Amino acid sequence: MSVYINSTGIHLPGEAIDNDGIESILGLVHGKPSRLKKKILASNGIKTRHYALDAHQNTTINNTDMAALAATDCLNNSAIAATKVGMLSCATSQGDLVLPGFASMVQAQLGLSNIEISSSHGICSSGMMALKNAYTNVALNEHDAALVVASELPSRLFKSTRYEAVDTSKPDFNAEFLRWMLSDGAGAFLLENKSRKNSFRIDWIKSFSHADIHPVCMSIGMPTNTADTRTWQDFPTYATAEAAGALMIRQDVRLLDNVVKFGVSGFLTLLERGLVNINEIDHVLCHFSSKYFKSRIFELLEDAGASIDESKWYSNLYTRGNTGCASFFIMLDEFARTQSYKAGDQIMCMVPESGRFNNAYMMLTVV
């Protein structure tokens, strides 16, 4: 049975914040401006983003509420009532609570009754995993309609007080790197087993994980001292775990080039399997976290003889920021509202993840 994305919705909290305004929201660590900010921002190319924090670092809206607002926006843009939704599939890197699952919290906020729920936990690709779960259920005729929501609120981890609580006198580049990369937002898709005006048919969704090959690249839960094998739950108190840096979000930048390498490798695998024909691709929506990675993707595709003209690539990274697993949802929503496309167009979608290198791909056809 064919499955279609029939409506989309988003929520971006607050006003767009430019590069000069970031530290007025996240705060100055020990009262000093960052020495790394300009370098990292120059590399990623992001000009504006959104935070669910005010100037006093108070949370203005929680993750559950952001997800619910994106879902409501999606349903308001659809042709069906919320009571027709049979499944809610949600993704986030960190919910507001450790337990229960994120989908339970979002369901309660939306007031949806007697539906099947699923929570996908991970980093960027978890949104695609939530989407595939819903897609599979609709394709198998388990449900006529499913709502998929991906939402991220990492800014709470980037408050200056988080960094000041760590017991170290040395700057931690791996911990500060993501402070200038990630921001907040939520997106939602409504999947149905029938097409409507301007539908996107999901032709397939595939993913390839490489967690067996490399160590963790992006994480929360490990201390700054890599020789310390404890996780954040193994410390005697949460305070000692925080002082050891185990509650900070961290990126091992030495491993980052693998994101591009594995991402392109997976795309080439799809070509070999006959799932993709480069000459038939009309649009490319790729979640890359930095303009640096976009240039590297282009280089590797050219080396492999699999180049796709740059005019076909669409991204809103530079104006919406990197919102993790919600990025692709926010991207497709804006693409659908602002770009030109026609029936029969093929849209190649790619979502690489640096957590432990999981890469997801999807082909859409405009109906």
Secondary structure, DSSP 8 states (H G I E B T S, - for coil): --EEEEEEEEE--SS-EEGGGHHHHH--BTTB--SSHHHHHHHH---EE--SB-TT--BSS-HHHHHHHHHHHHHHTSSS-GGG--EEEEEESS-SSSSS-HHHHHHHHHT--S-EEEEEESSTTHHHHHHHHHHHHHHTTS-SEEEEEEEE-GGGG--HHHHHTS--SS--HHHHGGGGTB--EEEEEEEESS--TT-EEEEEEEEEE-TTTS--SEEES--SSTT----GGGSSSHHHHHHTTTTSEEE-GGGTHHHHHHHHHHHHHHHHTTS--GGG--EEEE--S-HHHHHHHHHHHHHTT----GGGEE--HHHH-B-GGGHHHHHHHHHHHHS---TT-EEEEEEEETTTTEEEEEEEEE-
